[in-house]
Amino acid sequence: MPAYYGSPCLVLQAGKTTCALALSQVGEVMRILEVGSLPNIPPYVLGLCTIRGKPTPVVALPALLDQPEGERLERYVTLRIPRGTLALAVPRVLGLADLSTLELERLPPLLTQVRAEVVDSIAIREQALLLVLQAGRILPDEIWNVLPVEASIP
């Protein structure tokens, strides 16, 4: 049973895609900050910003989900993961939800438009597909290794 099952999750939306993150992995929801670009990084990584005095990588949720550009990013959701802290730039934060009443399933192989390693499981919530994201997999190790950030959470 996944660690988030039965615990609150933060629900986000990008386009028509609804996603959830275990609240235990969420640091805070905050306004958008200025981002400095970096060379040779994937398009879903916007760059680095300074959060709480530390350089923090910023990942755009719509780009991570291979959605077309154009949706305005409204908030950062900071995530505490073993490699450090990262900010997920999202168009909408919908609120908290308890996933314990949902039937969670593994991602089917046909959903290739999403980076499958980021999605832990899927469910139907309010007649729409819900992707449960694995925060620790949003930014692969090969990207962490080239970023000028600290290696662990203080």
C-alpha positions in Angstrom: 0.0 0.0 0.0 1.5 3.4 -1.0 2.5 5.8 1.8 -0.1 8.4 0.8 -3.0 6.0 0.9 -5.3 7.1 3.6 -3.4 10.3 4.2 -4.3 13.8 2.8 -3.1 14.8 -0.6 -2.7 18.1 -2.3 -4.7 18.2 -5.5 -3.4 20.2 -8.5 -4.6 20.9 -12.0 -2.8 21.6 -15.2 -5.1 21.8 -18.2 -7.5 19.0 -18.1 -5.2 16.8 -16.0 -5.7 16.6 -12.2 -2.8 15.4 -10.1 -2.3 14.6 -6.4 0.8 14.7 -4.2 1.1 13.2 -0.7 0.8 16.1 1.7 3.7 14.7 3.7 5.9 15.6 0.7 4.6 19.1 0.4 6.5 22.0 2.0 4.3 25.0 1.2 2.2 26.6 -1.5 3.6 30.0 -2.5 3.5 32.8 -5.1 5.6 32.5 -8.2 9.1 33.8 -7.8 11.7 34.9 -10.4 13.5 32.0 -12.0 17.1 32.1 -13.4 17.5 29.9 -16.5 20.1 27.2 -16.8 21.7 25.8 -20.0 21.2 22.2 -21.1 18.2 21.2 -19.0 15.0 19.6 -20.1 12.1 21.9 -21.1 10.1 21.0 -18.1 12.8 22.5 -15.8 12.3 26.2 -15.8 15.6 26.9 -13.9 16.5 27.9 -10.4 14.9 30.3 -7.9 15.9 31.2 -4.4 13.4 29.9 -1.8 14.2 30.4 1.9 17.7 31.5 0.9 18.5 28.4 -1.0 18.8 27.7 -4.8 15.8 25.6 -5.7 15.0 23.9 -9.0 11.7 24.8 -10.5 9.7 22.2 -12.6 6.6 23.3 -14.6 3.8 20.8 -14.1 2.2 21.3 -17.6 5.5 20.7 -19.3 6.2 17.7 -17.1 2.9 16.2 -18.3 3.7 17.1 -21.9 0.9 19.5 -22.2 0.9 22.4 -24.7 2.4 25.7 -23.5 0.3 28.7 -22.8 -1.3 27.9 -19.5 -0.4 30.5 -16.9 1.5 29.2 -13.9 0.0 30.7 -10.7 1.7 29.0 -7.7 4.8 27.1 -6.6 4.3 24.0 -4.5 7.6 23.2 -2.8 8.3 19.5 -2.3 10.5 17.9 0.2 12.3 14.9 -1.3 15.4 13.0 -0.4 17.6 14.9 -2.8 16.5 18.3 -1.5 13.7 20.7 -2.1 12.1 21.5 -5.5 9.4 23.8 -6.6 6.6 22.6 -8.8 5.1 25.4 -10.8 1.4 24.8 -11.2 -1.6 26.6 -12.8 -4.1 25.7 -10.1 -4.1 24.3 -6.6 -7.5 22.7 -6.0 -7.1 21.8 -2.3 -6.8 18.8 -0.1 -8.3 15.4 -0.7 -8.3 12.0 1.0 -7.5 9.2 -1.5 -8.4 6.3 0.8 -11.9 6.0 -0.8 -10.5 5.8 -4.4 -9.5 2.7 -6.2 -5.9 3.4 -7.2 -4.3 1.5 -10.1 -0.9 1.4 -11.7 -0.4 3.6 -14.8 -1.4 1.6 -17.9 1.3 1.4 -20.6 -0.9 3.2 -23.1 -0.6 6.5 -21.2 2.7 7.4 -22.8 2.0 11.1 -23.0 2.9 11.4 -19.3 6.4 10.7 -18.0 5.4 7.3 -16.6 8.2 7.3 -13.9 6.6 10.3 -12.3 3.1 8.8 -11.9 2.8 6.4 -9.1 -0.9 5.4 -9.7 -4.1 6.6 -11.2 -7.7 6.8 -10.1 -11.0 8.2 -11.1 -12.1 11.2 -8.9 -15.2 13.2 -9.6 -15.5 11.5 -13.0 -12.1 12.6 -14.1 -8.7 10.9 -14.3 -6.5 11.6 -11.3 -2.7 11.1 -11.5 -1.0 10.4 -8.2 2.5 11.8 -8.6 5.7 10.5 -6.9 7.4 13.7 -5.8 10.8 12.0 -5.6 10.8 11.1 -9.2 9.8 14.5 -10.7 13.4 15.5 -11.2 15.7 12.6 -12.3 19.1 12.1 -10.6 20.9 13.1 -13.8 19.4 16.5 -13.6 19.9 16.9 -9.8 23.6 16.0 -10.4 24.2 19.0 -12.7 22.3 21.6 -10.6 24.1 23.9 -8.2 21.9 22.9 -5.2 22.4 21.2 -1.9 22.3 17.5 -1.9 19.9 16.9 1.1 17.2 18.4 3.2 18.5 20.3 6.2 
